[in-house]
Amino acid sequence: MNAPNYARIEIQGLCWSKKPDDVLHCTLGPAHKGDHFHAYTKTRWPNRARQPQG
């Protein structure tokens, strides 16, 4: 008996770079271009050349 074929679903991660001096984290995909963005507060801050994730 063969297992049924299911569609493969990939869930993209988040950037998670922290806003300086704040508790907010970027909620965009990990390879995004442009400013970091927090989707719930609509807050933006500069994306300084590939900050370390953490």
Residue frames as a rotation matrix with the C-alpha (Angstrom) as fourth column:
MET 1
0.580 0.815 0.000 0.00
0.815 -0.580 0.000 0.00
0.000 0.000 -1.000 0.00
ASN 2
-0.433 -0.724 0.537 1.31
0.725 -0.634 -0.270 3.44
0.536 0.272 0.799 -0.93
ALA 3
-0.331 0.263 -0.906 0.94
0.677 -0.602 -0.423 6.53
-0.657 -0.754 0.021 1.24
PRO 4
0.644 0.632 0.431 -1.17
0.758 -0.448 -0.475 9.29
-0.107 0.632 -0.768 -0.35
ASN 5
-0.461 -0.776 0.430 0.63
0.822 -0.556 -0.123 12.24
0.334 0.297 0.894 -1.92
TYR 6
0.535 0.580 -0.614 0.04
0.765 -0.642 0.061 15.48
-0.359 -0.502 -0.787 -0.06
ALA 7
0.672 -0.291 0.681 0.95
0.241 -0.783 -0.573 18.97
0.700 0.549 -0.456 -1.14
ARG 8
-0.127 -0.788 -0.602 4.19
0.967 0.038 -0.253 20.08
0.222 -0.614 0.757 0.43
ILE 9
0.826 0.420 0.376 3.73
0.299 -0.891 0.341 23.22
0.478 -0.169 -0.862 2.51
GLU 10
-0.276 -0.939 -0.204 6.70
0.824 -0.122 -0.554 25.34
0.496 -0.320 0.807 3.46
ILE 11
0.824 0.498 -0.270 6.31
0.562 -0.657 0.503 27.81
0.073 -0.567 -0.821 6.30
GLN 12
0.159 -0.782 0.603 8.59
0.347 -0.527 -0.776 30.78
0.924 0.332 0.187 5.94
GLY 13
-0.096 -0.298 -0.950 10.45
0.995 0.000 -0.101 31.97
0.030 -0.955 0.297 9.02
LEU 14
0.924 0.365 0.112 10.59
0.351 -0.928 0.127 35.49
0.150 -0.078 -0.986 10.37
CYS 15
0.291 -0.846 0.447 13.46
0.006 -0.465 -0.885 37.96
0.957 0.260 -0.130 10.52
TRP 16
0.729 0.160 -0.665 13.34
0.617 0.266 0.740 38.45
0.295 -0.951 0.096 14.32
SER 17
-0.464 -0.855 0.232 15.87
0.635 -0.504 -0.586 41.32
0.618 -0.125 0.776 14.36
LYS 18
0.111 0.501 -0.858 15.14
0.973 -0.230 -0.009 43.32
-0.202 -0.834 -0.513 17.49
LYS 19
0.596 0.127 0.793 14.35
0.335 -0.937 -0.102 47.03
0.729 0.327 -0.601 17.33
PRO 20
-0.492 -0.870 -0.025 17.14
0.406 -0.204 -0.891 48.92
0.770 -0.449 0.454 19.15
ASP 21
-0.986 0.002 0.167 16.21
-0.149 -0.462 -0.874 49.71
0.075 -0.887 0.456 22.77
ASP 22
-0.129 0.991 0.029 12.76
-0.990 -0.130 0.051 48.11
0.054 -0.022 0.998 22.41
VAL 23
-0.360 0.078 0.930 11.03
-0.350 0.912 -0.212 44.74
-0.865 -0.402 -0.301 22.79
LEU 24
0.658 0.689 -0.304 9.71
-0.509 0.110 -0.853 44.65
-0.554 0.717 0.423 19.20
HIS 25
-0.408 -0.720 0.561 11.03
0.081 0.584 0.808 42.13
-0.909 0.376 -0.180 16.69
CYS 26
-0.556 0.145 -0.818 10.78
-0.804 -0.344 0.485 42.30
-0.211 0.928 0.308 12.91
THR 27
-0.021 0.659 0.752 7.89
-0.189 0.736 -0.650 40.20
-0.982 -0.156 0.109 11.60
LEU 28
0.509 0.123 -0.852 8.96
-0.850 -0.086 -0.520 40.05
-0.138 0.989 0.061 7.94
GLY 29
0.984 -0.169 -0.063 10.47
0.143 0.944 -0.298 37.05
0.110 0.284 0.953 6.18
PRO 30
0.560 -0.810 -0.174 14.16
0.426 0.102 0.899 36.32
-0.710 -0.578 0.402 6.87
ALA 31
-0.372 -0.751 0.546 15.43
0.862 -0.061 0.503 37.48
-0.345 0.657 0.670 3.46
HIS 32
0.660 0.746 0.091 13.45
0.727 -0.603 -0.330 40.71
-0.191 0.284 -0.940 3.26
LYS 33
-0.465 -0.727 0.505 14.87
0.796 -0.593 -0.121 43.90
0.388 0.346 0.855 1.78
GLY 34
-0.027 0.432 0.902 14.30
-0.025 -0.902 0.431 47.37
0.999 -0.011 0.036 3.17
ASP 35
-0.416 -0.120 0.902 13.45
-0.795 -0.433 -0.424 48.42
0.441 -0.893 0.085 6.70
HIS 36
-0.912 0.212 -0.350 12.51
0.361 0.821 -0.442 46.01
0.194 -0.530 -0.826 9.47
PHE 37
-0.444 0.852 0.277 8.76
-0.608 -0.514 0.605 46.08
0.658 0.100 0.746 10.18
HIS 38
-0.956 0.274 0.108 6.56
0.074 0.579 -0.812 44.97
-0.285 -0.768 -0.574 13.07
ALA 39
-0.736 0.659 0.156 3.18
0.330 0.148 0.932 43.97
0.591 0.738 -0.326 11.60
TYR 40
0.003 0.826 -0.564 1.02
0.968 0.139 0.210 44.60
0.252 -0.547 -0.799 14.68
THR 41
0.164 0.011 -0.986 2.29
0.608 -0.788 0.092 48.04
-0.777 -0.615 -0.136 15.70
LYS 42
0.823 0.086 0.561 3.14
0.553 -0.348 -0.757 49.17
0.130 0.934 -0.334 12.12
THR 43
0.712 -0.650 -0.266 6.57
-0.292 -0.618 0.730 50.23
-0.638 -0.442 -0.630 13.43
ARG 44
0.846 -0.519 0.122 9.60
0.332 0.334 -0.882 50.44
0.417 0.787 0.455 11.09
TRP 45
0.672 -0.728 -0.138 13.33
-0.320 -0.454 0.832 50.75
-0.668 -0.514 -0.538 11.82
PRO 46
0.355 -0.571 -0.740 16.47
-0.934 -0.195 -0.298 50.67
0.026 0.797 -0.603 9.65
ASN 47
0.964 -0.157 0.214 17.80
0.165 0.986 -0.023 47.38
-0.207 0.057 0.977 8.35
ARG 48
0.494 -0.853 -0.168 21.53
-0.811 -0.522 0.264 47.85
-0.313 0.005 -0.950 8.85
ALA 49
0.053 -0.569 -0.820 23.24
-0.875 0.369 -0.313 45.47
0.481 0.735 -0.479 6.42
ARG 50
0.307 0.186 -0.933 22.17
-0.078 0.982 0.170 42.03
0.948 0.021 0.317 7.62
GLN 51
-0.030 -0.210 0.977 22.14
-0.962 -0.259 -0.085 42.35
0.271 -0.943 -0.194 11.40
PRO 52
-0.910 -0.282 -0.303 22.79
-0.197 0.939 -0.284 39.13
0.364 -0.199 -0.910 13.28
GLN 53
0.053 0.978 -0.203 19.60
-0.208 0.209 0.956 37.26
0.977 -0.009 0.214 14.05
GLY 54
-0.669 -0.343 -0.660 18.64
0.477 0.484 -0.734 36.91
0.571 -0.805 -0.160 17.65
